[in-house]
Amino acid sequence: MINLNLHALLEICLRTFIIYAIILVGVRLTGKREIGQLTPFDLVFLLLISNSVQNAMTGPDTSLTGGLVAAVTLFVATFIVSRLFFKDRKLRQVIEGSPTVLISHGEVFHPNLDKENLTVDQLSAALREHGVLRAEDVELAVLEIDGSISIIRKDDFKEGVHPRMHRGFRYLKDKT
């Protein structure tokens, strides 16, 4: 009986880890914007997805032990993934992505907006949140990996606040 329970608990671990990996990939594929800007639609989706995969993780085992094993597996998987991210920059970039430049020197990069599923209206709303009315007044606007949009005004740039640029920024050339 102990072997059967151990087998069932190991199966819960495996099921939970597989679901964790699939959800992680799914979140990555939906883009950075979805992470940082949770709409009611996104909240409903997250609630439903969590409810739908719960049975896939624990299978027929609805016991407290089964739930605890699934929870511990999620904690362990998150710990392992975070350690791997910390040590391996390339893996971190594959899973988390990289910052995307939306505006540079007042010029909006429309291909980057399209790639990140952002509309001009959403970008304009982010500009207004930062007290900027026109894209022309922006030295640099970046969609960060957490879904937030960082904005540096041209006025701030002239005063000596320089954006730190590095290889991780993604530029797309406008073909117009």
Secondary structure, DSSP 8 states (H G I E B T S, - for coil): -HHHHHHHHHHHHHHHHHHHHHHHHHHHHH-HHHHHS--HHHHHHHHHHHHHHHHHHHTT--SHHHHHHHHHHHHHHHHHHHHHHHH-HHHHHHHH---EEEEETTEE-HHHHHHTT--HHHHHHHHHHTT---GGGEEEEEE-TTS-EEEEEHHHHHTT------TT-B------
